Amino acid sequence: MKMGSSRVPFEWAMGLPLAGYINRTAPANGIHRELYLRATIISTDDDAVRLCLVSGEVLSVDHDLTHRLREEIHQQIGIPTGAIMVAATHTHASVGGLTHFPVAGKAETVLGAYASERVDQFIHTALQAVQQAYQTQTTVSLWYGKALTHNIAANRRDPNGTLDPNLPFVVAKDDHGEIRAAILNYACHPTILNADNDLYSGDLIGTACALLEAQWGVVVGLTGAAGNISTRFTRRDSSTVEVEHMAHELVTAIQTADLQPLEAKNFAYAQQQVILPIKPAQSRQDLQQALAHAQARLADMQNHPQRRIIEAEIEGLRVQMGMGERPTHITTEVQVFRLGSAHIISLPGELFVEYGLELMTKLVPNPVLIAGYANDYIGYVTTVEASDGYEADSAIVPAEAGNMLIQAIMETIKRMG
């Protein structure tokens, strides 16, 4: 097979608003680490199947951006639009404004007010990276590894709750056995840096990729099913020093993991549209009562980690109170890339980790990498058990949407044969 990868820096200006936190006030005022758009193209030797994976160090991308970029790549390089996956790493230390959220209103405070010029810049940067990846393709073999991490990811709703400590990744080796590129996937919010941060940064995932790139070439980072997973209970603080420390821990785990060869055949791709219901809006009275109750609990709470859970719940309620009219349904998509026995699967938002674990269980023994925040953004997709808290309060789709997305993915894989 052939593979080419590239990274191109985003040239976001200083003074732009950073996305991801409802209570952030300061715009970008410096750089921790440069933000990148990374792209990789994997092809069979005869170019019968070509897959293109794009990952940008931004909070989110939507269907419109994805559609535009797919069409441009298809026109310039000829890769079928269905063979192009566009993901965001979901760093909260980059620009917003790239996403039309299905329900307008307060969500823009978190996602950033839509800015067409930033969408144009994202697409321009992505096209540069894809062109470079296409021009640098070389013969490789693919290998799969799964690193076991410790004290990095944790369930942010419950310190003892469900999580996925594994970090699956694929590396491309050249004829000399040297690693030329990699794709990695971690189910953890890259949110070590908090709302006080005013520096551009790829945070946890972006920094881990940058550290690996000193030895491995381009490393495309994907954030998996991380809706309820973060470093809330594991980080020592929210400094750039802690970002570097935790990213170094990830890199050490990755570099010491065993590798197994992947088959150099059965490359394929497929996608499927999914129509999901939108939750009816709660009455303003119910939301105000819930907000007052949460604020009273916060006043009595002294333990800092638990305080952050309630603070986030209050943020979610405020987001709901500020939302406008909502449609009854939304159309989104899932997508699957097959690399031999391995699958890269897209999810259009912040699915809880339980859904990622379910996919991996259903596809055993095949390796699975999950690209959350990919091709579209529909917000949180919780489980039925998670009926309250920030994620449930912010979600616009009901919990059953998760099962509908999983079913669509399994149907897509079955259709691929």
PyMOL commands that set and color helices and strands:
alter all, ss='L'
color gray80, all
select helices_A, chain A and resi 63-77+81-83+107-111+116-135+203-216+240-255+284-300+304-321+353-362+389-394+400-416
alter helices_A, ss='H'
color red, helices_A
select strands_A, chain A and resi 2-9+36-43+50-56+84-88+138-139+141-148+154-155+166-173+179-186+218-223+229-230+259-261+268-277+329-339+342-346+350-351+368-371+380-381
alter strands_A, ss='S'
color yellow, strands_A
deselect
rebuild
show_as cartoon
